[in-house]
């Protein structure tokens, strides 16, 4: 049973014998690097980079569901890219805008 599933994966049009498997597999490196950057201070986060990661996630997630054959590896890596990009953007926005407002409110009330 397991060998037939492995053989089906091996012979799939988006299987390990094709670029359609390896490109998304290596793209996981971007998502993993973005997760590693969660520990990075928010002032060091780049808006253009995170907007590109987020947009890539949205665009290619959609694309991966309309192509034939459906490429679930491509879909999952791009959902991860979208999620990590949104999280990083939210960290940057909170740091750049909300902390300044809170500091100004504290200064006015003193």
DRENSEDREN-168984 format. One record per residue: residue number from 1; x, y, z of N, C-alpha, C in turn; residue in three letters. Coordinates in Angstrom, 2 decimals. Last residue first. Example, Ala and Ser with C-alpha at 12.3 -4.5 7.8 and 13.67 -1.06 7.14 Angstrom:
<atoms>
<2, <12.85, -2.25, 7.08>, <13.67, -1.06, 7.14>, <12.90, 0.03, 7.87>, "SER">
<1, <13.19, -5.69, 7.80>, <12.30, -4.50, 7.80>, <13.20, -3.30, 7.80>, "ALA">
</atoms>
This chain:
<atoms>
<110, <1.01, 64.22, 30.78>, <1.93, 64.58, 31.88>, <1.94, 66.03, 32.15>, "UNK">
<109, <-0.53, 63.88, 28.55>, <-1.19, 63.73, 29.84>, <-0.27, 64.09, 31.02>, "UNK">
<108, <1.32, 64.11, 26.48>, <0.28, 65.14, 26.63>, <-0.34, 65.06, 28.02>, "UNK">
<107, <2.83, 61.77, 26.73>, <3.50, 63.07, 26.88>, <2.49, 64.18, 27.12>, "UNK">
<106, <0.95, 59.79, 26.18>, <1.58, 59.82, 27.51>, <2.23, 61.18, 27.76>, "UNK">
<105, <0.40, 60.38, 23.53>, <-0.67, 60.49, 24.52>, <-0.09, 60.56, 25.92>, "UNK">
<104, <2.91, 59.80, 22.39>, <2.38, 61.16, 22.33>, <1.28, 61.36, 23.36>, "UNK">
<103, <3.03, 57.04, 22.84>, <4.05, 57.92, 23.43>, <3.58, 59.36, 23.45>, "UNK">
<102, <0.91, 56.19, 21.28>, <0.87, 55.95, 22.72>, <1.88, 56.84, 23.43>, "UNK">
<101, <1.86, 56.92, 18.76>, <0.64, 57.53, 19.30>, <0.56, 57.36, 20.82>, "UNK">
<100, <4.09, 55.24, 18.56>, <4.27, 56.69, 18.53>, <3.06, 57.39, 19.13>, "UNK">
<99, <2.93, 52.73, 18.52>, <3.79, 53.07, 19.65>, <4.04, 54.57, 19.69>, "UNK">
<98, <1.48, 52.77, 16.10>, <0.78, 52.72, 17.38>, <1.67, 53.08, 18.55>, "UNK">
<97, <3.44, 53.02, 13.99>, <2.32, 53.94, 14.16>, <1.73, 53.93, 15.56>, "UNK">
<96, <5.59, 51.21, 14.06>, <5.76, 52.53, 13.45>, <4.64, 53.51, 13.79>, "UNK">
<95, <4.60, 48.89, 15.38>, <5.78, 49.59, 15.88>, <5.84, 51.02, 15.37>, "UNK">
<94, <2.41, 48.19, 13.78>, <2.22, 48.47, 15.22>, <3.39, 49.25, 15.78>, "UNK">
<93, <3.82, 47.77, 11.36>, <2.81, 48.84, 11.46>, <2.56, 49.20, 12.93>, "UNK">
<92, <5.42, 45.54, 12.04>, <6.04, 46.80, 11.60>, <5.06, 47.97, 11.75>, "UNK">
<91, <3.47, 43.61, 12.65>, <4.48, 43.99, 13.66>, <5.08, 45.36, 13.31>, "UNK">
<90, <2.17, 43.45, 10.20>, <1.43, 43.92, 11.37>, <2.38, 44.34, 12.49>, "UNK">
<89, <4.23, 42.41, 8.61>, <3.69, 43.75, 8.33>, <2.93, 44.30, 9.53>, "UNK">
<88, <4.46, 39.88, 9.80>, <5.59, 40.81, 9.85>, <5.12, 42.25, 9.57>, "UNK">
<87, <1.91, 38.82, 9.17>, <2.34, 38.95, 10.56>, <3.48, 39.96, 10.69>, "UNK">
<86, <2.00, 38.86, 6.39>, <0.99, 39.65, 7.09>, <1.40, 39.87, 8.54>, "UNK">
<85, <4.12, 37.01, 5.98>, <4.21, 38.39, 5.51>, <3.23, 39.31, 6.22>, "UNK">
<84, <3.10, 34.64, 7.01>, <4.27, 35.25, 7.66>, <4.44, 36.71, 7.24>, "UNK">
<83, <0.88, 34.29, 5.22>, <0.71, 34.39, 6.67>, <1.89, 35.06, 7.36>, "UNK">
<82, <2.12, 34.13, 2.69>, <1.13, 35.16, 2.98>, <1.00, 35.37, 4.49>, "UNK">
<81, <3.72, 31.87, 3.09>, <4.34, 33.16, 2.78>, <3.38, 34.30, 3.09>, "UNK">
<80, <1.74, 29.92, 3.51>, <2.70, 30.23, 4.58>, <3.38, 31.58, 4.33>, "UNK">
<79, <0.59, 29.98, 1.01>, <-0.24, 30.34, 2.16>, <0.66, 30.70, 3.34>, "UNK">
<78, <2.81, 29.05, -0.40>, <2.37, 30.44, -0.60>, <1.38, 30.89, 0.47>, "UNK">
<77, <3.02, 26.44, 0.42>, <4.14, 27.34, 0.69>, <3.70, 28.80, 0.53>, "UNK">
<76, <0.53, 25.41, -0.48>, <0.84, 25.48, 0.96>, <1.99, 26.43, 1.25>, "UNK">
<75, <0.70, 25.63, -3.32>, <-0.36, 26.29, -2.56>, <0.04, 26.47, -1.10>, "UNK">
<74, <2.88, 23.98, -3.89>, <2.94, 25.41, -4.23>, <1.89, 26.19, -3.43>, "UNK">
<73, <1.75, 21.59, -3.03>, <3.00, 22.05, -2.43>, <3.15, 23.55, -2.67>, "UNK">
<72, <-0.39, 21.29, -4.75>, <-0.67, 21.59, -3.35>, <0.58, 22.00, -2.58>, "UNK">
<71, <-1.23, 22.02, -7.74>, <0.05, 21.86, -7.07>, <-0.12, 22.27, -5.62>, "UNK">
<70, <-3.23, 20.44, -10.13>, <-3.19, 21.27, -8.93>, <-1.90, 20.97, -8.18>, "UNK">
<69, <-1.74, 20.14, -13.39>, <-2.41, 19.59, -12.21>, <-2.31, 20.56, -11.05>, "UNK">
<68, <-3.42, 23.08, -13.95>, <-3.56, 21.63, -14.01>, <-2.17, 21.04, -14.22>, "UNK">
<67, <-4.28, 25.93, -11.90>, <-3.48, 25.24, -12.90>, <-3.78, 23.75, -12.87>, "UNK">
<66, <-5.69, 26.94, -9.78>, <-6.36, 26.95, -11.08>, <-5.55, 26.25, -12.17>, "UNK">
<65, <-4.16, 26.91, -7.51>, <-5.43, 26.18, -7.47>, <-6.13, 26.13, -8.83>, "UNK">
<64, <-1.99, 28.50, -7.97>, <-1.75, 27.07, -7.77>, <-3.03, 26.25, -7.73>, "UNK">
<63, <-3.10, 31.07, -8.04>, <-2.65, 30.43, -9.28>, <-2.51, 28.92, -9.11>, "UNK">
<62, <-3.51, 31.54, -5.30>, <-4.64, 31.47, -6.22>, <-4.26, 30.72, -7.50>, "UNK">
<61, <-0.88, 31.58, -4.46>, <-1.83, 30.64, -3.86>, <-3.03, 30.46, -4.79>, "UNK">
<60, <0.22, 33.65, -5.94>, <0.58, 32.28, -6.30>, <-0.29, 31.25, -5.61>, "UNK">
<59, <-1.02, 35.91, -4.68>, <-1.10, 35.67, -6.12>, <-0.85, 34.21, -6.46>, "UNK">
<58, <-0.37, 35.65, -1.90>, <-1.75, 35.74, -2.37>, <-1.86, 35.33, -3.84>, "UNK">
<57, <2.47, 35.53, -1.89>, <1.65, 34.49, -1.27>, <0.23, 34.48, -1.79>, "UNK">
<56, <3.14, 37.94, -3.11>, <3.51, 36.67, -3.74>, <2.66, 35.54, -3.20>, "UNK">
<55, <2.23, 39.67, -1.11>, <1.59, 39.68, -2.44>, <1.90, 38.39, -3.19>, "UNK">
<54, <4.04, 39.01, 0.99>, <2.59, 38.86, 1.16>, <1.88, 38.78, -0.19>, "UNK">
<53, <6.51, 39.64, -0.16>, <6.26, 38.29, 0.34>, <4.76, 38.03, 0.45>, "UNK">
<52, <6.12, 42.39, -0.72>, <6.39, 41.45, -1.81>, <6.11, 40.01, -1.37>, "UNK">
<51, <5.79, 43.35, 1.86>, <4.68, 43.51, 0.91>, <4.87, 42.54, -0.26>, "UNK">
<50, <8.32, 42.78, 2.84>, <7.17, 42.06, 3.39>, <5.93, 42.22, 2.52>, "UNK">
<49, <9.93, 44.53, 1.27>, <10.17, 43.09, 1.29>, <8.94, 42.34, 1.77>, "UNK">
<48, <8.85, 47.11, 1.84>, <8.82, 46.54, 0.48>, <9.02, 45.03, 0.45>, "UNK">
<47, <9.27, 47.24, 4.76>, <7.93, 47.26, 4.14>, <7.95, 46.65, 2.74>, "UNK">
<46, <11.46, 45.36, 6.70>, <11.34, 46.16, 5.48>, <9.91, 46.08, 4.93>, "UNK">
<45, <12.42, 45.60, 10.08>, <11.58, 44.94, 9.07>, <11.39, 45.90, 7.90>, "UNK">
<44, <13.67, 46.89, 12.12>, <14.52, 46.35, 11.05>, <13.73, 45.64, 9.96>, "UNK">
<43, <11.79, 47.47, 14.00>, <12.33, 48.60, 13.24>, <13.24, 48.13, 12.09>, "UNK">
<42, <11.24, 45.04, 15.28>, <10.34, 45.53, 14.22>, <10.90, 46.69, 13.41>, "UNK">
<41, <14.02, 42.79, 15.63>, <13.29, 43.99, 16.08>, <12.43, 44.56, 14.96>, "UNK">
<40, <13.43, 39.29, 15.09>, <14.09, 40.52, 14.68>, <13.31, 41.73, 15.22>, "UNK">
<39, <11.94, 37.09, 15.50>, <12.74, 37.54, 16.64>, <13.45, 38.87, 16.34>, "UNK">
<38, <10.95, 36.60, 13.03>, <9.99, 37.00, 14.06>, <10.73, 37.54, 15.28>, "UNK">
<37, <12.81, 35.55, 11.32>, <12.84, 37.00, 11.52>, <11.79, 37.48, 12.52>, "UNK">
<36, <12.04, 32.93, 11.10>, <13.24, 33.22, 11.92>, <13.32, 34.72, 12.22>, "UNK">
<35, <9.99, 33.32, 9.28>, <9.66, 32.88, 10.64>, <10.83, 33.17, 11.58>, "UNK">
<34, <11.53, 33.96, 7.07>, <10.59, 34.96, 7.59>, <10.17, 34.60, 9.01>, "UNK">
<33, <12.84, 31.54, 6.68>, <13.63, 32.74, 7.01>, <12.73, 33.82, 7.60>, "UNK">
<32, <10.62, 29.99, 5.98>, <11.37, 29.66, 7.19>, <12.23, 30.84, 7.63>, "UNK">
<31, <9.89, 31.23, 3.58>, <8.96, 31.23, 4.72>, <9.69, 30.92, 6.02>, "UNK">
<30, <12.19, 30.67, 2.09>, <11.77, 32.06, 2.32>, <10.84, 32.14, 3.51>, "UNK">
<29, <12.19, 27.88, 2.02>, <13.29, 28.59, 2.67>, <12.95, 30.04, 2.96>, "UNK">
<28, <10.14, 27.14, 0.39>, <9.91, 27.06, 1.83>, <11.01, 27.77, 2.60>, "UNK">
<27, <11.24, 27.07, -2.09>, <10.61, 28.33, -1.69>, <10.25, 28.32, -0.20>, "UNK">
<26, <11.94, 24.45, -2.43>, <13.00, 25.38, -2.05>, <12.44, 26.73, -1.62>, "UNK">
<25, <9.34, 23.57, -3.11>, <10.05, 22.98, -1.98>, <11.17, 23.91, -1.51>, "UNK">
<24, <8.66, 24.95, -5.43>, <7.98, 25.27, -4.18>, <8.70, 24.71, -2.95>, "UNK">
<23, <10.71, 23.66, -7.11>, <10.64, 25.12, -6.93>, <9.88, 25.48, -5.65>, "UNK">
<22, <10.17, 20.86, -7.08>, <11.35, 21.40, -6.42>, <11.30, 22.91, -6.21>, "UNK">
<21, <7.75, 20.42, -8.47>, <7.91, 19.96, -7.10>, <9.04, 20.73, -6.41>, "UNK">
<20, <8.11, 21.47, -10.93>, <6.89, 21.85, -10.22>, <6.89, 21.37, -8.77>, "UNK">
<19, <10.23, 20.21, -12.02>, <10.50, 21.51, -11.38>, <9.30, 21.97, -10.57>, "UNK">
<18, <9.99, 16.65, -11.35>, <9.71, 17.88, -12.11>, <10.09, 19.12, -11.32>, "UNK">
<17, <10.13, 14.41, -9.85>, <10.89, 14.38, -11.10>, <10.72, 15.67, -11.91>, "UNK">
<16, <8.37, 14.71, -7.69>, <9.80, 15.01, -7.51>, <10.65, 14.95, -8.78>, "UNK">
<15, <5.32, 15.89, -9.37>, <6.11, 15.10, -8.43>, <7.58, 15.45, -8.45>, "UNK">
<14, <3.27, 16.76, -10.90>, <3.97, 17.77, -10.10>, <4.83, 17.08, -9.04>, "UNK">
<13, <2.37, 14.41, -12.07>, <2.86, 15.48, -12.94>, <3.55, 16.63, -12.19>, "UNK">
<12, <3.63, 11.53, -10.27>, <2.67, 12.63, -10.39>, <3.24, 13.73, -11.29>, "UNK">
<11, <5.42, 9.52, -9.69>, <4.99, 9.66, -11.08>, <3.97, 10.79, -11.30>, "UNK">
<10, <5.75, 9.78, -6.92>, <6.92, 9.84, -7.80>, <6.51, 10.12, -9.25>, "UNK">
<9, <3.12, 9.33, -6.01>, <3.78, 10.64, -5.80>, <4.93, 10.81, -6.77>, "UNK">
<8, <2.86, 6.65, -6.78>, <1.94, 7.65, -7.32>, <2.52, 9.05, -7.16>, "UNK">
<7, <4.86, 5.51, -5.23>, <4.98, 5.45, -6.68>, <4.05, 6.47, -7.34>, "UNK">
<6, <3.77, 5.96, -2.72>, <5.05, 6.58, -3.07>, <5.26, 6.59, -4.58>, "UNK">
<5, <1.51, 4.35, -2.97>, <1.36, 5.80, -2.73>, <2.65, 6.54, -3.07>, "UNK">
<4, <2.67, 1.86, -3.31>, <1.84, 2.38, -4.39>, <1.62, 3.88, -4.22>, "UNK">
<3, <3.98, 1.56, -0.86>, <4.78, 1.67, -2.08>, <3.95, 2.21, -3.24>, "UNK">
<2, <1.85, 1.29, 0.90>, <2.71, 2.47, 0.98>, <3.53, 2.65, -0.29>, "UNK">
<1, <0.82, -1.20, 0.00>, <0.00, 0.00, 0.00>, <0.86, 1.26, 0.00>, "UNK">
</atoms>
